[in-house]
């Protein structure tokens, strides 16, 4: 039987206790042997205690087993010899469970060491710290980047850079920042990205640090080269005819000077006066064009700081339609809206965003000139990363792939008489909103401009 030995042992102990109690009462009632009575009493109490201790051995083993798990003490062993097969199975189960926990802990430690190795060898600086600034983890790349042997608290970075320490402590999950770190012989531009997580009932912030100074310098040089190329093109287009016409006009005026032989003025023909007047008019127009160009360049540096408000995207799109309805009707362009959900709201500067959308819709109207069934669609939704998107789509001729990378460069334009600053201004406005303005276009299919907040 399963409990055969355990039951026999319990029965024998109970019988022995019963016999001891019977003998005790016999001695109390029938004899005067007080010493023997005392001895039998003590034996009975001991036998009762021994039986209880014997029966509760399994409970003690179970408590010891749970305590071992609680304190991660996997050195305990359990034996069940002499209690029966079921107790042997129970103790064996205890041992198996402890072995499993031991293996799980060993795997956990291996994974921890593996992650530590990966974190320490990754090329991007990583720092994890608590809300009070206490550092939980800092990898080798971060130590090298900040030139520190160790870091116990983020506040200690104030000695290195007060701005960096304050920025790290103030950053929220998903926030990005650029922090400049000045040294005696070097300037670092740190791209800092933060995320938050919870562990051991405490909030932690994990930040990544990457020096992008060389990439910024490369992009800055490329931007300057593109800007200088466009500026040179525009200025030369205006200055070259001005210079040529000024030289021609000067030659005409020289022909009208006094004759050194007879000291008399030459006759001025009507045709000559007309030519001079025409040349001066052209010089005036080109000069005005050059002034407009310079004023447009100056406008690029005068974008007002956004005043953030919460407003309805549906109402914004309806306002765009009302403002441009006459141009849409004149061009025969059909416009539609698709806002999902209809109650979608946005936190931004409504006037600046309206300026962007007007610019994009006007560009689309011009691009649709001569197209069959021209259409513009205003769309808005929330993307997979919970960010608001506003899109302006048209079924126009599209933009060539090699041109798409240049349309946001200031003064670059493919339209006759265009200033080339509208899209550049729009992208700068989106950057002030910590957003982005992108374009996707397929020739002879259409173009989609996306405002991503």
C-alpha positions as CSV (number, residue, x, y, z in Angstrom):
1,X,0.0,0.0,0.0
2,X,1.0,3.6,-0.7
3,X,1.1,4.7,3.0
4,X,1.8,1.2,4.4
5,X,5.0,1.9,6.3
6,X,3.8,5.4,7.3
7,X,0.5,4.0,8.6
8,X,2.0,1.1,10.4
9,X,4.4,3.4,12.1
10,X,1.6,5.7,13.1
11,X,-0.6,2.9,14.3
12,X,2.2,1.4,16.5
13,X,2.9,4.8,18.0
14,X,-0.8,5.4,18.7
15,X,-1.0,1.9,20.3
16,X,2.0,2.6,22.4
17,X,0.6,6.0,23.5
18,X,-2.7,4.3,24.4
19,X,-0.9,1.7,26.4
20,X,1.1,4.3,28.2
21,X,-2.0,6.3,29.0
22,X,-3.9,3.2,30.2
23,X,-0.9,2.3,32.5
24,X,-0.8,5.9,33.7
25,X,-4.5,5.8,34.8
26,X,-4.0,2.4,36.3
27,X,-1.1,3.6,38.5
28,X,-3.1,6.7,39.5
29,X,-6.2,4.9,40.5
30,X,-5.0,1.5,41.8
31,X,-1.5,2.1,43.2
32,X,0.6,4.5,45.2
33,X,3.7,4.3,42.9
34,X,4.1,8.1,42.4
35,X,7.5,7.9,40.9
36,X,6.5,5.3,38.3
37,X,3.4,7.4,37.6
38,X,5.6,10.5,37.0
39,X,7.9,8.5,34.7
40,X,4.9,7.1,32.7
41,X,3.5,10.6,32.4
42,X,6.7,11.9,31.0
43,X,7.0,9.0,28.6
44,X,3.4,9.6,27.3
45,X,4.1,13.3,26.7
46,X,7.3,12.4,24.8
47,X,5.5,9.8,22.7
48,X,2.7,12.3,21.8
49,X,5.3,14.9,20.9
50,X,7.3,12.3,18.9
51,X,4.2,11.3,17.0
52,X,3.3,14.9,16.1
53,X,6.9,15.6,15.1
54,X,6.9,12.5,12.9
55,X,3.6,13.3,11.2
56,X,4.6,16.9,10.6
57,X,7.9,16.0,9.0
58,X,6.3,16.4,5.5
59,X,5.1,19.9,6.4
60,X,8.5,20.9,7.6
61,X,10.1,19.6,4.4
62,X,7.5,21.5,2.3
63,X,8.2,24.7,4.3
64,X,12.0,24.1,3.8
65,X,11.4,23.6,0.1
66,X,9.4,26.8,-0.3
67,X,11.9,28.7,1.8
68,X,14.8,27.4,-0.4
69,X,12.9,28.7,-3.5
70,X,12.2,32.0,-1.8
71,X,15.9,32.6,-1.0
72,X,17.2,30.9,-4.2
73,X,19.0,28.3,-2.0
74,X,19.2,25.3,-4.3
75,X,21.7,23.4,-2.2
76,X,18.9,21.7,-0.1
77,X,18.3,17.9,-0.4
78,X,15.2,15.9,0.5
79,X,15.2,12.2,1.5
80,X,12.1,10.2,2.2
81,X,13.4,6.8,3.2
82,X,11.2,4.8,5.5
83,X,7.9,6.7,4.9
84,X,6.5,4.9,1.9
85,X,6.5,5.2,-1.9
86,X,4.2,8.3,-2.0
87,X,6.6,10.2,0.3
88,X,9.5,9.1,-1.8
89,X,7.7,10.5,-4.9
90,X,7.1,13.8,-3.0
91,X,10.7,14.2,-2.0
92,X,11.8,13.2,-5.5
93,X,9.5,15.9,-6.9
94,X,11.0,18.4,-4.5
95,X,14.5,17.5,-5.8
96,X,13.4,17.7,-9.5
97,X,11.8,21.2,-9.0
98,X,14.9,22.5,-7.2
99,X,17.1,21.1,-10.1
100,X,14.9,22.9,-12.6
101,X,15.1,26.2,-10.6
102,X,18.9,25.7,-10.4
103,X,19.1,25.2,-14.2
104,X,16.8,28.2,-14.8
105,X,19.0,30.4,-12.6
106,X,22.1,29.2,-14.3
107,X,20.6,30.1,-17.7
108,X,19.5,33.4,-16.4
109,X,23.0,34.2,-15.2
110,X,24.4,33.1,-18.6
111,X,21.9,35.4,-20.4
112,X,22.8,38.2,-18.1
113,X,26.5,37.7,-18.8
114,X,25.7,37.5,-22.5
115,X,23.8,40.8,-22.5
116,X,26.5,42.4,-20.4
117,X,29.0,41.4,-23.0
118,X,26.9,42.7,-25.9
119,X,26.2,46.0,-24.0
120,X,29.8,46.5,-23.2
121,X,31.0,45.9,-26.8
122,X,28.3,47.8,-28.6
123,X,29.7,51.0,-30.3
124,X,26.9,53.3,-29.0
125,X,27.1,54.7,-25.5
126,X,24.4,53.4,-23.1
127,X,23.5,54.6,-19.7
128,X,20.7,53.3,-17.5
129,X,19.8,55.3,-14.4
130,X,17.0,55.7,-11.8
131,X,14.8,58.8,-11.4
132,X,17.2,60.1,-8.7
133,X,20.1,59.9,-11.1
134,X,21.7,56.8,-9.6
135,X,23.4,54.9,-12.4
136,X,22.5,51.2,-12.8
137,X,24.5,50.6,-16.0
138,X,27.1,52.3,-18.2
139,X,28.9,50.6,-21.0
140,X,32.5,51.0,-22.3
141,X,31.5,53.1,-25.3
142,X,29.8,55.7,-23.0
143,X,32.9,55.8,-20.7
144,X,35.1,56.4,-23.7
145,X,32.8,59.0,-25.2
146,X,32.6,61.0,-22.0
147,X,36.2,60.2,-21.0
148,X,35.3,59.0,-17.5
149,X,36.4,55.8,-15.7
150,X,33.1,55.2,-13.9
151,X,29.8,57.0,-13.2
152,X,27.7,56.5,-10.1
153,X,25.2,59.3,-10.5
154,X,24.2,61.4,-13.5
155,X,24.7,64.6,-11.4
156,X,28.4,63.8,-11.4
157,X,28.4,64.7,-15.1
158,X,27.9,68.3,-14.2
159,X,31.6,68.5,-13.7
160,X,32.0,67.4,-17.4
161,X,29.0,69.3,-18.8
162,X,26.2,70.8,-16.9
163,X,24.0,70.9,-20.0
164,X,24.4,67.2,-20.6
165,X,23.6,66.3,-17.0
166,X,20.5,68.4,-17.0
167,X,19.4,67.1,-20.4
168,X,19.7,63.5,-19.3
169,X,17.7,64.0,-16.1
170,X,15.0,65.9,-17.9
171,X,14.5,63.6,-20.9
172,X,11.3,61.7,-21.3
173,X,10.6,58.4,-23.0
174,X,11.0,58.7,-26.8
175,X,12.6,62.1,-26.6
176,X,15.6,63.0,-28.8
177,X,18.1,65.8,-28.2
178,X,21.3,67.2,-29.6
179,X,23.8,68.2,-27.0
180,X,27.0,69.9,-27.7
181,X,30.0,68.9,-25.6
182,X,33.0,71.2,-25.8
183,X,36.5,70.2,-25.0
184,X,39.8,71.9,-25.3
185,X,40.7,70.6,-28.7
186,X,37.4,69.0,-29.8
187,X,33.7,69.7,-30.1
188,X,31.3,66.8,-29.8
189,X,27.7,66.8,-31.1
190,X,25.9,64.1,-29.1
191,X,22.7,62.6,-30.4
192,X,20.8,61.5,-27.2
193,X,17.8,59.2,-27.3
194,X,15.9,58.2,-24.2
195,X,13.4,55.4,-23.3
196,X,11.9,54.5,-20.0
197,X,11.3,51.0,-18.4
198,X,10.3,49.6,-15.1
199,X,12.2,47.0,-13.2
200,X,12.1,45.8,-9.6
201,X,9.2,48.3,-9.0
202,X,11.5,51.2,-9.9
203,X,11.5,53.4,-12.9
204,X,14.6,53.6,-15.0
205,X,15.7,55.7,-18.0
206,X,17.9,54.3,-20.7
207,X,19.7,56.8,-22.9
208,X,21.9,56.2,-25.9
209,X,24.7,58.6,-26.7
210,X,26.3,58.9,-30.2
211,X,28.8,61.4,-31.5
212,X,27.5,62.6,-34.8
213,X,29.9,65.5,-35.2
214,X,31.5,64.1,-38.3
215,X,28.2,63.3,-39.9
216,X,26.9,66.8,-39.1
217,X,30.0,68.4,-40.6
218,X,29.6,66.3,-43.7
219,X,26.0,67.1,-44.1
220,X,26.6,70.8,-43.3
221,X,29.3,70.9,-46.0
222,X,27.0,69.2,-48.5
223,X,24.2,71.6,-47.6
224,X,26.5,74.6,-48.0
225,X,27.7,73.3,-51.4
226,X,24.2,72.8,-52.6
227,X,23.1,76.3,-51.3
228,X,26.2,78.0,-52.9
229,X,25.5,76.2,-56.1
230,X,21.9,77.4,-56.3
231,X,22.9,80.9,-55.1
232,X,25.6,81.1,-57.7
233,X,23.2,80.0,-60.4
234,X,20.5,82.5,-59.4
235,X,22.9,85.4,-58.9
236,X,24.8,84.7,-62.1
237,X,21.5,84.6,-64.0
238,X,20.8,88.1,-62.9
239,X,24.2,89.6,-62.8
240,X,25.4,88.4,-66.2
241,X,22.8,90.2,-68.3
242,X,23.1,93.3,-66.0
243,X,26.9,93.4,-66.6
244,X,26.5,92.8,-70.4
245,X,23.8,95.4,-70.8
246,X,25.7,97.9,-68.6
247,X,28.8,97.5,-70.9
248,X,26.7,97.9,-74.0
249,X,25.0,101.0,-72.6
250,X,28.4,102.5,-71.6
251,X,29.7,101.9,-75.2
252,X,26.7,103.8,-76.6
253,X,27.3,106.7,-74.2
254,X,30.9,106.8,-75.2
255,X,29.9,107.3,-78.8
256,X,28.0,110.4,-77.7
257,X,31.0,112.1,-76.1
258,X,32.4,115.4,-77.6
259,X,34.5,115.0,-80.8
260,X,38.1,116.0,-79.7
261,X,38.8,117.5,-83.2
262,X,35.9,120.0,-83.7
263,X,34.6,120.1,-80.1
264,X,31.0,119.5,-81.3
265,X,28.4,117.0,-80.1
266,X,27.5,114.1,-82.2
267,X,23.9,113.8,-83.3
268,X,21.9,111.4,-81.1
269,X,19.7,109.2,-83.2
270,X,16.3,108.1,-81.9
271,X,17.2,104.5,-82.3
272,X,20.1,104.9,-80.0
273,X,18.0,106.5,-77.3
274,X,15.5,103.7,-77.6
275,X,18.3,101.1,-77.3
276,X,19.7,102.8,-74.2
277,X,16.2,103.1,-72.6
278,X,15.5,99.4,-73.3
279,X,18.9,98.4,-71.8
280,X,18.2,100.4,-68.7
281,X,14.7,98.9,-68.3
282,X,16.2,95.4,-68.5
283,X,18.8,96.3,-66.0
284,X,16.1,97.6,-63.7
285,X,14.0,94.4,-64.0
286,X,16.9,92.1,-63.4
287,X,18.0,94.3,-60.4
288,X,14.5,94.0,-58.9
289,X,14.5,90.3,-59.5
290,X,17.8,90.0,-57.7
291,X,16.4,92.1,-54.8
292,X,13.4,89.7,-54.6
293,X,15.7,86.8,-54.5
294,X,17.7,88.3,-51.6
295,X,14.5,89.1,-49.7
296,X,13.4,85.5,-50.2
297,X,16.7,84.3,-48.8
298,X,16.2,86.6,-45.8
299,X,12.7,85.1,-45.2
300,X,14.3,81.7,-44.7
301,X,15.9,83.0,-41.5
302,X,12.7,84.7,-40.1
303,X,10.4,81.8,-39.4
304,X,8.5,82.6,-36.2
305,X,8.6,80.3,-33.2
306,X,5.6,78.0,-33.1
307,X,2.7,78.8,-30.7
308,X,1.3,75.3,-29.9
309,X,-2.4,74.8,-29.7
310,X,-4.8,71.9,-29.8
311,X,-7.0,72.0,-32.9
312,X,-9.1,69.8,-35.2
313,X,-7.4,68.5,-38.3
314,X,-10.8,68.3,-40.0
315,X,-11.4,72.0,-39.5
316,X,-7.9,72.8,-40.7
317,X,-8.5,70.9,-44.0
318,X,-11.9,72.5,-44.4
319,X,-10.2,75.9,-44.0
320,X,-7.6,75.1,-46.7
321,X,-10.5,74.2,-49.1
322,X,-12.3,77.5,-48.4
323,X,-9.1,79.5,-48.9
324,X,-8.2,77.9,-52.2
325,X,-11.7,77.2,-53.6
326,X,-11.4,79.8,-56.3
327,X,-8.1,78.5,-57.6
328,X,-9.4,74.9,-57.5
329,X,-12.5,75.9,-59.5
330,X,-10.5,77.9,-62.0
331,X,-8.1,75.0,-62.5
332,X,-10.9,72.4,-62.6
333,X,-9.3,70.4,-59.8
334,X,-11.5,68.2,-57.5
335,X,-10.4,68.1,-53.8
336,X,-11.5,65.6,-51.2
337,X,-10.8,64.9,-47.5
338,X,-10.2,61.6,-45.6
339,X,-9.7,62.2,-41.9
340,X,-9.5,59.1,-39.7
341,X,-10.9,59.5,-37.1
342,X,-13.0,62.5,-37.9
343,X,-12.3,63.8,-34.4
344,X,-8.6,63.7,-34.9
345,X,-6.8,66.6,-33.1
346,X,-3.3,67.9,-33.4
347,X,-1.0,69.9,-31.1
348,X,0.9,72.4,-33.3
349,X,0.9,76.0,-34.5
350,X,-2.3,76.1,-36.7
351,X,-1.2,79.1,-38.7
352,X,2.2,77.6,-39.6
353,X,0.7,74.2,-40.5
354,X,-1.9,76.0,-42.6
355,X,0.9,77.8,-44.4
356,X,2.5,74.5,-45.2
357,X,-0.7,72.9,-46.5
358,X,-1.6,76.0,-48.6
359,X,1.9,75.8,-50.2
360,X,1.5,72.0,-50.9
361,X,-2.0,72.3,-52.3
362,X,-1.0,75.3,-54.6
363,X,2.0,73.3,-55.9
364,X,-0.4,70.4,-56.6
365,X,-2.8,72.6,-58.5
366,X,0.0,73.9,-60.6
367,X,1.4,70.3,-61.2
368,X,-2.1,69.2,-62.3
369,X,-2.3,71.7,-65.1
370,X,-3.4,69.9,-68.3
371,X,-4.0,66.5,-66.5
372,X,-7.1,64.5,-67.2
373,X,-9.5,64.4,-64.2
374,X,-7.1,66.2,-61.8
375,X,-7.7,65.3,-58.1
376,X,-6.1,66.3,-54.8
377,X,-6.8,64.4,-51.6
378,X,-6.1,65.6,-48.1
379,X,-5.6,62.7,-45.7
380,X,-4.9,62.4,-42.0
381,X,-4.5,59.5,-39.7
382,X,-2.5,58.0,-36.8
383,X,0.3,55.8,-37.9
384,X,1.6,52.6,-36.3
385,X,3.8,54.6,-33.9
386,X,0.9,56.7,-32.7
387,X,2.0,59.7,-34.6
388,X,-0.3,62.0,-36.5
389,X,0.2,62.1,-40.3
390,X,-1.3,64.6,-42.7
391,X,-0.8,63.9,-46.4
392,X,-1.4,65.9,-49.6
393,X,-1.8,63.6,-52.6
394,X,-2.3,64.4,-56.3
395,X,-2.5,62.4,-59.5
396,X,-0.2,64.7,-61.4
397,X,2.8,63.8,-63.5
398,X,5.0,63.0,-60.5
399,X,8.5,64.1,-59.7
400,X,11.6,62.5,-61.1
401,X,13.6,60.4,-58.6
402,X,16.8,62.5,-59.1
403,X,14.8,65.7,-58.5
404,X,13.1,64.4,-55.3
405,X,16.3,64.8,-53.3
406,X,16.7,68.4,-54.3
407,X,13.2,69.9,-54.0
408,X,13.8,70.9,-50.4
409,X,17.0,72.7,-51.1
410,X,16.5,76.5,-50.8
411,X,16.0,78.2,-54.2
412,X,15.9,75.0,-56.2
413,X,12.8,74.9,-58.4
414,X,11.5,73.3,-61.5
415,X,8.7,75.8,-62.1
416,X,9.1,78.8,-64.3
417,X,9.1,81.9,-62.2
418,X,9.2,79.8,-58.9
419,X,11.2,81.1,-55.9
420,X,12.3,77.7,-54.7
421,X,11.8,78.6,-51.0
422,X,8.2,77.2,-50.3
423,X,9.2,73.6,-49.7
424,X,12.3,74.6,-47.8
425,X,10.3,76.9,-45.5
426,X,7.7,74.1,-45.0
427,X,10.4,71.6,-44.0
428,X,11.9,74.1,-41.6
429,X,8.5,74.7,-40.0
430,X,8.1,70.9,-39.5
431,X,11.5,70.7,-37.9
432,X,10.4,73.4,-35.4
433,X,7.5,71.1,-34.6
434,X,10.0,68.2,-34.1
435,X,8.4,66.6,-37.1
436,X,9.3,65.8,-40.7
437,X,8.1,66.6,-44.2
438,X,8.8,63.9,-46.8
439,X,7.8,63.2,-50.4
440,X,7.0,60.0,-52.3
441,X,6.4,60.3,-56.0
442,X,6.1,58.0,-59.0
443,X,6.3,59.5,-62.6
444,X,2.9,59.5,-64.4
445,X,1.2,58.2,-61.2
446,X,1.2,60.9,-58.6
447,X,2.9,62.6,-55.6
448,X,2.3,62.4,-51.9
449,X,3.7,64.9,-49.4
450,X,3.6,63.7,-45.8
451,X,3.7,65.8,-42.7
452,X,4.7,63.5,-39.8
453,X,4.4,65.0,-36.3
